[in-house]
Amino acid sequence: MGNMERASSTARVNRDGLECVQGQMAFARRSPEEKATEVSFPRYESLSMLNYDVTIRDARPIVNELSLDKEGFVLVKHKTSCANELNAEGMGARYLDEMVPFIKNYFNASWVVPKRDGVIVRSAAQSAAPGVRGAAGMAHIDYASISVPMVAARENQTLGIPIRSYSRLMLIQAWRAVSPPPQDNLLTVCDHSTVPDADIVVHDYTSDTGSEWKSAVLHHNPLHRWYYFPEMAPDEVILFKGYDSEISCNAQAPHTGFDNRRAVPNAKPRESIEARFFVYFA
């Protein structure tokens, strides 16, 4: 799906041989006997979380092999005029106005509804403190499958969009770094095909605004394959799947951020934009 260029060669890269870095992530405790360093997160007090060191592979050599319907993520090219105005008034709305036509065209969708409160802007001031290298992000899926149609309907209602029937609904998330590389805190995404259903823990989540839905976190499993794209440029966007109503294609991609200063000590504070889109097919 999409109009990404594919490699002309049929030879596939040996993914076990890809260059990698180490990053710390937090996972839900699988059993009382599981031993690792405990870590806590706001609004996740009901979950016992453990910190693990995880191997994260460089996905650039396999960029032409990746699929949203299998691994759950891809890297695509798209320029934005908002890269240098993160703090400008109305930047989020302008960014969505740029992205919606791109997402609609990329997926050949019937229509696209952006999640207006789903634009997350990270500035240099929010970068990890110099003395907190290796701080863990939490391996998660923002919305459990059961919640996405409800959240999409709520967004339509909020925006005053009339109810329309559809044959397929996807939640697509878009992440880009807009500061110069190398960046300190990067997005890492897990290959969905390496995550058994038993490793996904659904739980109740309440946002800062009081909205409620079911989210998900992961149990740790050494068989999971985590990937990242080093040296990202502002005209590159990671698209990853948050939901697909086509069950055979519902490659929800677990993800989190990780501090890459273990591998690149002089990495610069990362600035980034994340957005979410409900993609409909008639």
C-alpha positions as CSV (number, residue, x, y, z in Angstrom):
1,M,0.0,0.0,0.0
2,G,1.2,3.5,-0.8
3,N,3.5,4.8,-3.4
4,M,6.9,4.2,-1.8
5,E,9.6,3.2,-4.3
6,R,10.6,-0.5,-3.9
7,A,14.0,-2.0,-4.5
8,S,14.6,-3.4,-7.9
9,S,16.5,-6.3,-6.5
10,T,14.6,-9.3,-5.1
11,A,17.5,-10.1,-2.7
12,R,16.5,-9.4,0.9
13,V,18.8,-8.0,3.6
14,N,19.9,-10.2,6.5
15,R,18.2,-8.4,9.4
16,D,20.3,-10.2,12.0
17,G,23.3,-8.5,10.5
18,L,22.1,-5.0,10.7
19,E,24.0,-2.4,12.7
20,C,22.4,-1.8,16.1
21,V,22.4,0.3,19.2
22,Q,21.2,-0.4,22.8
23,G,18.3,1.5,24.3
24,Q,16.4,1.2,27.6
25,M,12.6,0.7,27.5
26,A,10.0,-0.1,30.1
27,F,7.6,-3.1,29.8
28,A,4.7,-4.4,31.8
29,R,5.7,-7.1,34.3
30,R,4.6,-10.5,33.0
31,S,4.7,-12.3,36.3
32,P,5.7,-11.7,40.0
33,E,8.8,-13.8,39.3
34,E,10.1,-11.5,36.6
35,K,13.2,-9.7,37.8
36,A,14.3,-6.3,36.4
37,T,14.6,-2.7,37.6
38,E,11.2,-1.3,38.4
39,V,10.2,2.1,36.9
40,S,7.0,4.1,37.2
41,F,5.0,6.4,34.9
42,P,2.3,8.9,35.6
43,R,-1.2,7.6,35.0
44,Y,0.1,4.0,34.8
45,E,0.2,3.4,38.6
46,S,-2.0,0.3,38.1
47,L,0.8,-1.4,36.0
48,S,4.0,-2.8,37.4
49,M,6.7,-1.6,34.9
50,L,10.2,-3.0,34.4
51,N,13.2,-1.5,32.7
52,Y,15.1,-3.5,30.1
53,D,18.1,-2.9,27.8
54,V,16.9,-3.6,24.2
55,T,18.8,-4.1,20.9
56,I,17.5,-1.6,18.3
57,R,18.4,-2.2,14.7
58,D,19.1,0.4,12.0
59,A,16.2,0.1,9.5
60,R,17.7,2.2,6.7
61,P,19.2,-0.8,4.8
62,I,15.7,-2.5,4.8
63,V,13.6,0.6,4.1
64,N,12.4,-0.8,0.7
65,E,11.4,-4.1,2.4
66,L,9.1,-2.6,5.0
67,S,5.3,-2.8,4.9
68,L,2.6,-1.2,6.9
69,D,0.6,-4.4,6.6
70,K,3.4,-6.6,8.0
71,E,6.0,-4.8,10.1
72,G,3.5,-1.9,10.7
73,F,5.8,1.0,9.7
74,V,7.6,2.6,6.8
75,L,9.8,5.6,6.1
76,V,8.6,8.1,3.4
77,K,9.6,11.5,1.9
78,H,7.5,14.5,2.5
79,K,8.5,18.2,3.0
80,T,6.9,20.5,5.5
81,S,6.9,24.3,5.8
82,C,6.5,24.0,9.6
83,A,10.0,22.6,10.5
84,N,11.3,26.0,11.6
85,E,8.2,27.3,13.4
86,L,7.4,24.7,16.1
87,N,6.3,27.4,18.6
88,A,4.4,29.6,16.1
89,E,0.7,30.2,16.8
90,G,-1.5,27.9,14.8
91,M,1.5,25.7,13.6
92,G,-0.3,22.5,14.5
93,A,-3.3,23.3,12.4
94,R,-1.1,24.3,9.4
95,Y,0.9,21.1,9.8
96,L,-2.3,19.0,9.6
97,D,-3.5,21.0,6.6
98,E,-0.2,20.0,4.8
99,M,-0.4,16.4,5.9
100,V,-4.0,15.5,5.2
101,P,-3.7,15.7,1.4
102,F,-0.4,13.8,1.5
103,I,-1.9,11.0,3.7
104,K,-5.0,10.8,1.5
105,N,-2.9,10.5,-1.7
106,Y,-0.4,8.0,-0.2
107,F,-3.1,5.6,0.8
108,N,-5.5,6.4,-2.1
109,A,-8.1,6.9,0.7
110,S,-11.6,8.2,0.3
111,W,-11.2,10.8,3.0
112,V,-8.9,11.5,6.0
113,V,-9.8,13.1,9.4
114,P,-6.8,14.4,11.4
115,K,-7.0,14.1,15.2
116,R,-6.8,17.8,16.0
117,D,-5.5,17.3,19.5
118,G,-3.1,14.6,18.4
119,V,-0.3,16.9,17.2
120,I,2.6,16.4,19.6
121,V,5.4,18.9,19.3
122,R,8.7,18.3,21.2
123,S,11.1,21.2,21.5
124,A,14.8,21.2,22.5
125,A,13.9,22.2,26.0
126,Q,12.0,18.9,26.5
127,S,15.1,16.8,25.6
128,A,16.4,14.4,28.2
129,A,18.6,16.1,30.9
130,P,22.4,15.6,30.5
131,G,22.5,13.5,33.7
132,V,19.6,11.2,32.8
133,R,21.1,9.3,29.9
134,G,19.4,6.1,29.1
135,A,16.1,7.0,30.7
136,A,13.5,4.5,29.6
137,G,10.5,5.1,27.4
138,M,7.5,2.8,27.7
139,A,6.8,0.3,24.9
140,H,3.2,1.0,24.0
141,I,0.4,1.1,21.4
142,D,-1.6,4.3,21.8
143,Y,-5.0,2.8,21.2
144,A,-6.1,-0.8,21.7
145,S,-8.1,-2.0,18.6
146,I,-11.4,-2.0,20.5
147,S,-11.1,1.7,21.1
148,V,-10.2,3.2,17.7
149,P,-13.6,3.2,16.1
150,M,-15.0,4.9,19.2
151,V,-12.2,7.5,19.2
152,A,-12.6,8.1,15.5
153,A,-16.4,8.6,15.9
154,R,-15.8,11.0,18.8
155,E,-13.4,13.0,16.6
156,N,-15.9,13.3,13.9
157,Q,-18.5,14.4,16.3
158,T,-16.2,17.1,17.8
159,L,-15.4,18.4,14.3
160,G,-19.1,18.3,13.2
161,I,-18.4,15.8,10.5
162,P,-21.6,13.9,9.4
163,I,-21.7,10.1,10.0
164,R,-20.7,8.2,6.8
165,S,-20.5,4.5,6.2
166,Y,-17.1,3.1,5.3
167,S,-15.6,-0.3,4.4
168,R,-12.3,0.2,6.1
169,L,-10.7,2.4,8.8
170,M,-7.1,2.9,9.6
171,L,-5.3,4.9,12.3
172,I,-2.0,6.2,10.8
173,Q,0.6,8.0,13.0
174,A,3.2,10.2,11.4
175,W,6.5,11.1,13.2
176,R,9.3,13.4,12.0
177,A,12.4,14.9,13.5
178,V,12.9,18.5,12.5
179,S,16.1,19.3,14.2
180,P,19.5,18.6,12.6
181,P,21.0,15.1,13.1
182,P,22.3,13.4,15.1
183,Q,19.4,13.7,17.5
184,D,19.5,12.5,21.2
185,N,16.1,10.9,21.6
186,L,14.7,8.9,18.7
187,L,11.6,7.0,17.9
188,T,11.9,3.2,17.9
189,V,9.2,1.0,16.4
190,C,8.7,-2.7,16.9
191,D,8.1,-5.1,13.9
192,H,4.5,-6.1,14.5
193,S,5.1,-9.6,13.0
194,T,7.4,-10.4,16.0
195,V,4.9,-9.5,18.7
196,P,2.6,-12.3,19.8
197,D,-0.9,-11.3,21.0
198,A,0.0,-12.6,24.5
199,D,2.7,-9.9,24.8
200,I,0.1,-7.0,24.4
201,V,-1.5,-5.8,27.7
202,V,-4.7,-3.8,27.3
203,H,-5.5,-1.3,30.0
204,D,-7.7,1.7,30.7
205,Y,-6.2,5.1,30.0
206,T,-7.2,8.6,30.9
207,S,-5.7,11.6,29.0
208,D,-4.8,15.0,30.4
209,T,-8.1,16.3,29.1
210,G,-10.2,13.6,30.8
211,S,-10.9,11.5,27.7
212,E,-10.9,7.8,28.3
213,W,-10.1,4.8,26.1
214,K,-8.3,1.5,26.2
215,S,-4.5,1.6,25.4
216,A,-1.9,-1.1,25.5
217,V,1.6,-1.7,26.7
218,L,4.0,-4.6,26.0
219,H,5.5,-7.5,28.0
220,H,9.2,-7.8,27.4
221,N,10.2,-10.5,24.9
222,P,13.7,-11.0,23.5
223,L,12.1,-12.2,20.2
224,H,10.7,-8.7,19.5
225,R,12.6,-6.8,16.8
226,W,13.0,-3.1,17.4
227,Y,14.1,-0.7,14.7
228,Y,15.0,3.0,14.3
229,F,16.1,5.4,11.5
230,P,19.3,7.2,12.4
231,E,20.2,10.7,11.1
232,M,16.6,11.6,10.2
233,A,16.1,14.7,8.1
234,P,13.0,17.0,8.3
235,D,11.7,15.8,4.9
236,E,11.5,12.2,6.2
237,V,8.4,10.9,8.0
238,I,7.9,7.6,9.8
239,L,4.4,6.4,9.1
240,F,3.3,3.6,11.5
241,K,0.0,1.8,11.9
242,G,-2.1,2.3,15.0
243,Y,-5.1,0.3,13.8
244,D,-6.7,-1.3,10.8
245,S,-10.2,-2.6,10.6
246,E,-9.0,-5.2,8.1
247,I,-8.0,-7.8,10.6
248,S,-5.4,-9.5,8.4
249,C,-3.7,-6.1,8.0
250,N,-4.0,-4.9,11.6
251,A,-0.3,-4.6,12.1
252,Q,-0.3,-2.2,15.1
253,A,3.2,-1.1,15.7
254,P,4.4,-0.8,19.3
255,H,6.7,2.2,19.7
256,T,8.5,4.4,22.2
257,G,11.4,6.9,22.4
258,F,14.9,6.0,23.5
259,D,18.0,8.0,24.4
260,N,20.6,7.4,21.7
261,R,23.4,9.3,23.5
262,R,24.9,6.0,24.6
263,A,25.9,5.5,20.9
264,V,26.3,9.1,20.0
265,P,27.4,11.1,23.1
266,N,27.3,14.5,21.3
267,A,23.8,14.0,19.9
268,K,21.8,17.2,19.8
269,P,18.4,17.8,21.5
270,R,15.7,16.4,19.2
271,E,12.8,18.5,18.0
272,S,10.0,16.6,16.4
273,I,6.3,16.6,15.3
274,E,3.9,13.7,15.7
275,A,0.4,13.6,14.3
276,R,-2.4,11.1,13.9
277,F,-4.9,10.5,11.1
278,F,-8.1,8.5,10.7
279,V,-7.9,7.1,7.2
280,Y,-11.3,6.0,5.6
281,F,-12.2,3.9,2.6
282,A,-15.7,4.0,1.2
